[in-house]
Each structure stands twice: as C-alpha cells, then as structure tokens.
Amino acid sequence: MSIRFYGFWRSLAAYRVRVALKLKGLTYEEIPVNLLAGHQHDPAYLAINPQGAVPALIVPGVSQPLSQSMAILDYLELVYPTPALMPTAPEQRARVLSLAHVCASDGHPLVVPRVRNYLQNTLHLDEGTRNAWLQHWTLQALQTYERMLSQSPQAGRYSHGDHVTVADICLASQVTGASLFGCQLDSVPKVMAIYQELLKLDAFAKSAPQLQADAPAPSKN
Ligand SMILES: N[C@@H](CCC(=O)N[C@@H](CS)C(=O)NCC(=O)O)C(=O)O
C-alpha cells in the first residue's frame, strides 16, 4: 500500500506536500477533496482531518493521519532524509524556516477558502474587493521574502544556497497563489528568479495546479 495524499488541485498547502513527496521520490496516491464543493466538511473527511482542510497524509504503518503541510514536511524530512530539504546547523535551519513561514504562516492563511467564504458570505464584500484582499496579502508576503533574500548573503541559486529547501517549496507555493490571484510580480525579481530555477525541476513543474488530475479542463476560448 502506498502513501495516501488528500489534496486539491489548487490548494497551496497541498502543493507544498506534493512537491516534497516528489522531491523525496516517494510513491503516493493523490485523492482529491473538492474544496469548492465543500467536501472538506464531509464527516468521512473530518474523520481523517478534523480541521476540514487539505493536505492530509495517510502513511502505511503510521497510526494517525498527518495534517498541516509544515508538520508533514517535517515528518517527511525525518523519515526520508534524502535528499535533505533542511540544513542541519541550527542557525541555517532557523533562516530556512523563517523564510518558509513568511509564506506558509503569514501570507497563505489569509487567502484560504474559509477566509474567502467569510469575506464573501458574511462580510458581503464584492468580488473586486475580495480580489484586492487576496492580491494584497499574497504579494505582501512575497515582498517580505524579497527583502529577506536581498539582505542575506546566503541566498544563492535557491533561497538558501544552491540546494532546494523547504523555503523554496513555500516560495513556490506562494508564487503559485500569486499567479492564481493575478498579482503583478515585478516588485519581487529575486523571488521570481528562484522560482524560474525551481520550475526546471520536475517536482515543481509537475506539481502545478493546472496539471493535476482534478483540475478543470482548460477553457477553449
Ligand atoms: N496551515 C495549513 C493550511 C491548510 C488549509 O487551510 N488548506 C486549505 C487549502 S490551501 C483548505 O483546505 N481549506 C479549506 C477551507 O478553508 O475550507 C497547512 O499548511 O496545511
């Protein structure tokens, strides 16, 4: 039995786990949870992840499903250490995690479906205002990331030297969100240069939302 990965084609948190599974060379089965149809609230799925969110991971031999993308990345790193996605030195790890959390903990939570639904259904914000919200917070995280890259001699081909790390996975998820929300990305050239390098790797290129089996077919217009 292989790893069962609960995701959704355009989920940024699921994207992070999808990339890590591919980078680690692990075999998995992706099971889509349709967030637009509200399937994250189905009792059967809540039994897997009581948060009602993707990703979740069921690993053979592990007693409970795993949830929260950063916890899953940490698990994968500990159990499948090659290739390493985290430096071992404490100071280096702190830098990588600091970059990662700008995206995963500060930027991304402001644009998840439950927040968007609240803006729409409870606060009754119109579509243009909601889109301005999504673009603002998504870009703000990337601009923070850009400043952090500018101020550190440790940035290289990737966010931390020339090895892909968890920070790069989070950068790529945030840029993916920025593309989905139509952000202007001219103000983050260092971020985009790293993103272009990451896209040369299959794990990133093949994780793009529109390439996932549950993504809608492209419009013919
Ligand atoms: N911090 C969590 C975020 C999980 C999350 O909110 N995922 C979104 C998709 S990116 C989701 O499933 N949301 C469902 C909802 O908001 O109803 C993680 O990194 O795993």
The ligand as a Gaussian input file, in Angstrom:
#p B3LYP/6-31G(d) Opt

LIG

0 1
 N       -1.855000      25.723000       7.631000
 C       -2.473000      24.652000       6.903000
 C       -3.489000      25.231000       5.944000
 C       -4.456000      24.173000       5.475000
 C       -5.558000      24.834000       4.660000
 O       -6.192000      25.786000       5.113000
 N       -5.756000      24.324000       3.450000
 C       -6.753000      24.902000       2.605000
 C       -6.409000      24.748000       1.152000
 S       -4.896000      25.585000       0.740000
 C       -8.071000      24.212000       2.862000
 O       -8.177000      23.012000       2.728000
 N       -9.072000      24.993000       3.228000
 C      -10.391000      24.519000       3.440000
 C      -11.271000      25.642000       3.903000
 O      -10.745000      26.739000       4.153000
 O      -12.461000      25.426000       3.995000
 C       -1.425000      23.837000       6.156000
 O       -0.379000      24.391000       5.834000
 O       -1.663000      22.656000       5.899000

